[in-house]
Amino acid sequence: MSTDRPERIGPVSAARRRDVIDALRRGAVPESGLDLLATGLARFEPALDAELDAVASGASVFKAVRGEYGSGKTFFTRWLGERAKRRNFAVAEIQVSETETPLHKLETVYRRLTERLTTSGFPPSALRPVVDAWFYALEEDSLAAGAAEEDLTDAVERLMAARLSDVSRHAPSFATALRGYRTALASGDEATASAVMAWLGGQPHVAAAARRTAGVRGDLDHFGAFGFLQGLLTVLRDSGHKGLFVVLDEVETLQRVRSDARDKALNALRQLIDEVHSGRFPGLYLLITGTPAFYEGQQGVQRLAPLAQRLATDFTTDPRFDNPRAVQVRLPGFTQDSLVGLGMTIRDLYADGVRDPGRIRKVVDDAYIAELAAAVGGALGGRAGVAPRLFLKKLVGDVLDRVDQFDDFDPRQHYALTVKAAEMSEVERNAAAISPDEIELDLP
């Protein structure tokens, strides 16, 4: 990643600054405000923005992001999610895992999607506000078409059937459940309405009485998940949203599951890609993240030849000439210089929100940030690429906070970097290992 620092357009609110700084202090990727930290991502912007605009116009896009641990994959996806949300997309970030969200069980993936669904106006889960907004839009459209107030219910029913006609061919229960939800609301039966909404979100074990009232049976299964996703995209579009941006994060965990589950998951991923490219999901931007080992190794994508063909991308050239429009994009990770550039950005952002910004910039100057970045990288075996999380955590929590609070604190005199195993991730501990015996192996 380059050392280009993001340009700020206008002042940063105290709330945005606080959210970003608090997350970095905890060693976490901020949930928002990532445009303030997007060092080195400018080269991706034109291609990704064009793809988001295409999806907003009714297209569908699949994208794969590759990068080593610490290269910023989670940051990249949340940064792109913010850009999508500014275009009035709904966004959902899903962590793939063998126990919580197995990729080969698409009904579980859909359930996690609805649980994590967020919009610019609503936090997770935004499913019910989106559906309520959809019914409101149907009423407004019916009235605009000349429906009388006394005939509004029937007019909305006819319009709903027309809007969901394509979905009903594949998942008729989705439209049936929406009708049941609206009926329960109209009768003041909040318990049934909530239960039906849970069923629409793919939740299992919904009360049988509520399902009977809504006219649906059973739970969502693997084959019905695609139809429900189509229905959700229709509801989002008609309620004013331009599209849906979905992230399947940490797909490389598939390499560590049983071979039968892994093969099913890889085939499910291949099926998802084909459905996206077929145009079945207009308004969907689907993005996955994984390590190079997942894309190139025999325990990952290469295990299924059709999937490997769909994701094949040439990375033999200089990273400067990588094609951001390709199905797969590469995050080269941080260098020492780009780590220093990011530290300077954080220092300036922090300084703008304290009582004495001049002292922050004077005591924690560019030279000190370079020294701290080198020290953290050195503690991790000289691997700057896995250092950003720990570096920023130390910079904010150990240095900037103390300079701000204590007038006589000088990090060059009063602070010596300490990195404990308990505060490091597995990848960071392995990078810091002195001997091979200290490296942690994740064995089946």
C-alpha positions in Angstrom: 0.0 0.0 0.0 1.3 3.5 -0.8 2.1 6.2 1.7 -0.6 8.5 0.3 -2.5 10.0 3.1 -6.2 10.6 2.8 -7.4 14.1 2.2 -10.0 15.4 4.5 -13.0 17.3 3.1 -14.3 19.5 5.8 -14.0 19.2 9.6 -14.4 15.9 11.4 -17.2 15.7 14.0 -16.3 14.9 17.6 -18.4 11.7 17.4 -16.7 10.3 14.3 -13.3 11.1 15.8 -14.2 9.5 19.1 -15.5 6.3 17.4 -12.3 5.9 15.4 -9.9 6.6 18.2 -11.8 4.4 20.7 -11.7 1.5 18.3 -7.9 1.9 17.6 -7.3 2.1 21.4 -9.0 -1.4 21.7 -6.9 -2.8 18.8 -10.1 -3.1 16.6 -11.0 -1.9 13.2 -13.4 1.0 13.5 -17.0 0.4 12.4 -17.2 3.8 10.7 -15.1 6.8 9.7 -12.7 4.7 7.7 -12.3 7.3 5.0 -10.3 9.2 7.5 -7.7 6.4 7.6 -7.7 5.1 4.1 -4.0 5.2 3.4 -3.1 3.8 0.0 -6.5 2.9 -1.2 -7.0 5.7 -3.8 -5.9 3.5 -6.7 -8.9 1.2 -6.1 -11.5 4.0 -5.9 -12.4 4.6 -9.6 -13.0 0.9 -10.4 -14.9 0.1 -7.2 -17.0 3.2 -7.4 -17.9 2.3 -11.0 -18.9 -1.2 -9.8 -21.1 0.3 -7.0 -22.7 2.6 -9.6 -23.4 -0.4 -11.9 -25.0 -2.3 -9.0 -27.1 0.7 -8.1 -28.4 0.6 -11.7 -29.5 -3.0 -11.4 -26.4 -5.0 -12.2 -24.7 -7.5 -9.8 -21.1 -7.8 -8.9 -18.9 -10.5 -7.3 -15.4 -9.5 -6.0 -12.7 -11.4 -4.2 -10.1 -9.7 -2.0 -6.8 -11.4 -1.2 -4.2 -10.4 1.4 -2.0 -11.9 4.1 -3.1 -11.5 7.7 -2.6 -7.9 8.8 -2.8 -6.5 5.2 -6.0 -4.7 6.0 -8.7 -6.9 4.5 -11.3 -6.1 7.2 -10.4 -2.5 6.9 -10.8 -2.6 3.1 -14.2 -4.2 3.2 -15.6 -1.8 5.8 -14.1 1.2 3.9 -15.9 -0.1 0.8 -19.0 -0.7 2.8 -19.0 2.9 3.9 -18.8 4.1 0.3 -21.7 1.8 -0.5 -23.7 3.1 2.4 -23.2 6.7 1.2 -24.8 5.6 -2.0 -27.8 4.4 0.1 -26.9 0.7 0.0 -27.8 -1.6 2.8 -24.7 -3.4 4.1 -24.1 -6.7 5.9 -20.8 -8.1 7.1 -20.7 -11.9 7.8 -17.9 -13.8 9.5 -17.6 -17.2 8.0 -16.9 -20.0 10.6 -17.4 -23.7 10.8 -19.6 -23.6 13.9 -21.5 -20.2 13.7 -21.8 -19.6 9.9 -20.8 -22.6 7.8 -20.7 -21.5 4.2 -22.3 -24.7 2.8 -25.5 -24.0 4.8 -26.8 -21.0 2.8 -29.9 -20.7 5.1 -27.5 -19.9 7.9 -25.6 -17.4 5.7 -28.9 -15.7 4.9 -29.9 -15.6 8.6 -26.6 -14.0 9.5 -27.1 -11.5 6.7 -30.4 -10.3 8.1 -29.0 -10.2 11.6 -26.1 -8.0 10.5 -28.2 -5.9 8.0 -27.6 -2.2 8.5 -28.4 1.0 6.6 -27.4 4.6 6.9 -30.4 5.1 9.2 -30.6 1.9 11.1 -28.1 -0.3 13.0 -28.3 -4.2 12.8 -30.8 -5.7 12.4 -32.4 -3.3 10.0 -34.7 -5.9 8.4 -37.9 -4.8 10.1 -37.4 -1.1 9.4 -36.7 -1.9 5.8 -39.9 -4.0 5.4 -41.9 -1.3 7.1 -40.5 1.3 4.8 -41.4 -1.0 1.9 -45.0 -1.2 2.9 -45.1 2.5 3.3 -43.7 3.0 -0.2 -46.4 0.6 -1.5 -49.1 2.6 0.1 -47.7 5.9 -1.3 -47.4 4.3 -4.8 -51.0 3.0 -4.6 -52.3 6.4 -3.6 -50.3 8.1 -6.3 -51.9 5.7 -8.8 -55.3 6.9 -7.8 -56.4 4.3 -5.2 -59.1 5.5 -2.8 -58.4 5.4 1.0 -61.1 2.8 1.5 -59.6 0.6 -1.2 -56.0 1.0 -0.1 -55.6 -2.4 1.5 -56.6 -4.2 -1.7 -54.5 -1.9 -3.9 -51.4 -2.5 -1.8 -52.1 -6.3 -2.0 -52.2 -6.1 -5.8 -49.1 -4.0 -6.0 -47.2 -6.3 -3.6 -48.2 -9.3 -5.7 -46.9 -7.5 -8.9 -43.6 -6.5 -7.3 -42.9 -10.0 -5.9 -44.1 -11.9 -9.0 -40.5 -13.0 -9.9 -39.7 -13.9 -6.3 -42.9 -15.9 -5.8 -41.9 -18.3 -8.6 -38.9 -19.3 -6.6 -39.9 -18.6 -3.0 -43.7 -18.2 -2.7 -43.5 -18.4 1.1 -41.5 -15.1 1.2 -44.5 -13.2 -0.2 -46.9 -15.1 1.9 -45.0 -14.2 5.0 -45.0 -10.6 4.1 -48.7 -10.6 3.8 -49.0 -12.4 7.1 -46.8 -9.8 8.7 -48.9 -6.9 7.4 -52.1 -8.6 8.5 -50.7 -9.1 12.0 -49.7 -5.5 12.2 -53.1 -4.3 11.0 -54.9 -6.4 13.7 -52.5 -5.1 16.4 -51.0 -8.6 17.0 -47.4 -7.5 17.7 -46.3 -10.9 19.0 -47.3 -12.6 15.7 -45.8 -9.8 13.6 -42.5 -10.1 15.4 -42.5 -13.9 15.0 -43.3 -13.7 11.3 -40.5 -11.1 10.8 -38.1 -13.5 12.6 -39.2 -16.2 10.2 -38.6 -13.9 7.2 -35.1 -13.3 8.6 -34.4 -17.0 8.4 -34.6 -17.6 12.2 -35.4 -21.3 13.1 -37.9 -22.5 15.7 -40.5 -19.8 15.2 -43.7 -20.6 17.0 -46.0 -22.9 15.0 -49.0 -20.7 15.9 -47.4 -17.6 14.3 -46.5 -19.6 11.2 -50.0 -20.9 10.8 -51.4 -17.4 11.1 -49.1 -16.2 8.4 -49.8 -19.2 6.2 -46.2 -20.6 6.1 -44.7 -23.9 7.2 -41.4 -25.2 8.4 -38.1 -23.4 8.5 -36.0 -21.9 5.7 -33.7 -24.4 4.1 -30.6 -24.4 1.9 -32.6 -24.3 -1.3 -35.0 -21.5 -0.2 -32.2 -19.2 0.8 -31.6 -17.9 -2.8 -35.3 -17.1 -3.2 -35.4 -15.2 0.1 -32.3 -13.2 -0.9 -34.1 -12.3 -4.2 -37.1 -11.2 -2.1 -34.9 -9.1 0.2 -33.3 -7.4 -2.8 -36.7 -6.5 -4.2 -37.9 -5.1 -0.8 -34.7 -3.0 -0.5 -35.0 -1.6 -4.0 -38.6 -0.7 -3.6 -38.1 0.9 -0.2 -35.6 3.3 -1.7 -32.2 1.5 -1.3 -29.9 1.3 -4.3 -28.6 -2.1 -3.5 -27.1 -4.6 -1.0 -23.4 -4.8 -0.2 -22.5 -8.2 1.4 -19.2 -9.2 2.8 -18.2 -12.9 3.5 -15.2 -12.3 5.7 -12.4 -14.8 6.5 -13.4 -17.4 3.9 -10.0 -18.9 4.4 -11.3 -20.7 7.5 -12.7 -23.3 5.1 -9.2 -24.7 4.9 -9.5 -26.0 8.5 -12.9 -27.8 8.3 -13.5 -31.4 7.5 -12.9 -32.3 3.9 -16.6 -33.1 3.2 -17.8 -29.8 4.7 -15.0 -28.0 2.8 -16.0 -29.5 -0.5 -19.7 -28.5 0.1 -18.7 -25.0 1.1 -16.5 -24.5 -2.0 -19.3 -25.7 -4.2 -21.7 -23.4 -2.5 -19.3 -20.5 -3.1 -19.1 -21.5 -6.8 -22.9 -21.6 -7.0 -23.2 -18.2 -5.4 -20.7 -16.7 -7.9 -22.6 -18.3 -10.8 -26.0 -16.9 -9.6 -24.5 -13.4 -9.2 -23.0 -13.5 -12.7 -26.3 -14.9 -14.2 -28.1 -11.8 -13.1 -30.4 -13.5 -10.6 -29.6 -11.0 -7.9 -29.9 -7.5 -9.4 -28.6 -4.9 -6.9 -26.2 -7.3 -5.1 -22.5 -6.6 -4.6 -21.0 -9.7 -3.0 -17.4 -9.6 -1.7 -15.3 -12.3 -0.1 -11.9 -12.1 1.6 -9.2 -14.7 2.0 -5.5 -15.2 2.2 -3.3 -16.1 -0.8 -3.0 -19.6 0.6 -6.8 -20.0 0.3 -6.8 -18.9 -3.3 -3.7 -20.8 -4.4 -3.5 -23.8 -2.0 -4.8 -27.3 -2.5 -6.9 -27.1 0.6 -8.7 -24.0 -0.7 -10.0 -22.8 -4.1 -7.8 -25.0 -6.1 -9.6 -28.0 -4.6 -12.5 -27.3 -6.9 -11.4 -26.6 -10.5 -14.6 -24.8 -11.6 -14.2 -22.4 -8.7 -10.5 -21.9 -9.4 -11.3 -21.0 -13.0 -13.8 -18.4 -11.9 -11.4 -16.7 -9.5 -8.3 -17.0 -11.7 -6.4 -13.7 -11.8 -2.8 -12.9 -12.9 -0.7 -11.6 -10.1 2.7 -12.2 -11.7 3.2 -8.6 -12.6 4.4 -5.8 -10.4 1.7 -4.9 -7.8 1.7 -1.4 -9.2 0.0 -2.8 -12.3 -2.7 -4.9 -10.6 -6.1 -4.5 -12.3 -8.7 -3.2 -9.8 -11.4 -4.2 -12.2 -10.4 -7.9 -12.0 -12.6 -10.5 -10.2 -9.8 -10.8 -7.6 -7.8 -7.9 -6.2 -4.7 -8.0 -4.1 -3.8 -6.0 -0.9 0.0 -5.8 -0.8 0.0 -4.9 2.9 1.9 -2.3 4.8 5.5 -1.4 4.5 7.5 0.6 7.1 6.9 3.8 5.2 3.1 3.3 4.9 2.9 2.3 8.5 4.6 5.6 9.5 2.2 7.5 7.1 -0.8 5.9 8.8 0.6 6.8 12.2 0.9 10.4 11.2 -2.7 10.5 10.0 -3.9 9.1 13.4 -1.7 11.5 15.3 -3.2 14.5 13.4 -6.8 13.2 13.8 -6.2 12.7 17.6 -4.6 16.2 17.9 -7.6 17.9 16.4 -9.8 16.7 19.3 -7.7 17.6 22.3 -7.1 20.8 24.4 -3.5 21.3 23.3 -3.0 20.0 19.7 0.3 21.8 19.4 1.8 19.7 22.2 0.6 16.5 20.7 2.2 17.3 17.3 5.4 18.5 19.0 6.0 15.6 21.4 4.8 12.9 19.1 6.5 14.2 16.0 7.0 12.4 12.7 10.4 11.1 13.8 9.0 9.6 17.0 6.2 7.9 15.0 8.9 6.4 12.7 10.8 5.1 15.8 7.7 3.5 17.3 6.7 1.9 14.0 10.2 0.4 13.7 10.1 -0.8 17.3 6.7 -2.5 16.9 7.8 -4.0 13.6 11.0 -5.2 15.2 9.0 -6.9 18.0 7.2 -8.8 15.3 10.2 -10.1 13.6 10.6 -7.1 11.3 7.3 -7.9 9.6 5.7 -4.5 9.1 2.8 -6.1 7.2 1.3 -7.7 10.4 2.1 -4.7 12.6 -0.7 -2.1 12.0 -3.2 -3.2 14.6 -0.6 -3.4 17.4 1.2 -0.3 16.3 -2.0 1.8 16.3 -3.1 0.3 19.6 0.2 1.3 21.2 0.3 4.7 19.5 -3.1 5.7 20.8 -3.4 3.9 24.2 0.2 4.1 25.4 1.5 7.3 23.8 -1.1 9.8 22.6 -3.4 9.3 25.6 -0.6 9.9 28.0 0.8 12.9 26.2 -2.7 14.4 26.3 -3.3 13.8 30.0 0.1 14.3 31.6 1.9 17.6 30.8 5.3 16.3 31.7 5.0 13.0 29.9 7.6 12.5 27.2 7.5 9.1 25.4 11.2 9.2 24.6 12.0 9.4 28.3 9.1 7.8 30.1 7.9 5.0 27.7 9.5 1.8 26.6 7.6 -0.4 24.2 6.4 -3.7 25.7 4.6 -6.3 23.7 3.0 -9.1 25.7 1.8 -12.3 24.2 -1.6 -11.9 25.7 -2.3 -8.8 23.7 -1.2 -10.3 20.4 -3.2 -12.2 17.9 -2.1 -15.7 16.8 -0.5 -14.3 13.6 1.3 -11.6 15.6 2.6 -14.2 18.1 3.9 -16.3 15.3 5.7 -13.3 13.7 7.3 -12.5 17.1 8.4 -16.1 17.7 12.2 -16.5 18.1 12.4 -20.2 17.5 10.2 -22.6 15.4 9.1 -24.3 18.6 7.2 -21.1 19.6 5.0 -21.0 16.4 1.4 -22.0 17.0 0.1 -24.6 14.6 -3.6 -25.0 13.9 -3.8 -28.7 13.4 -7.0 -30.7 12.7 
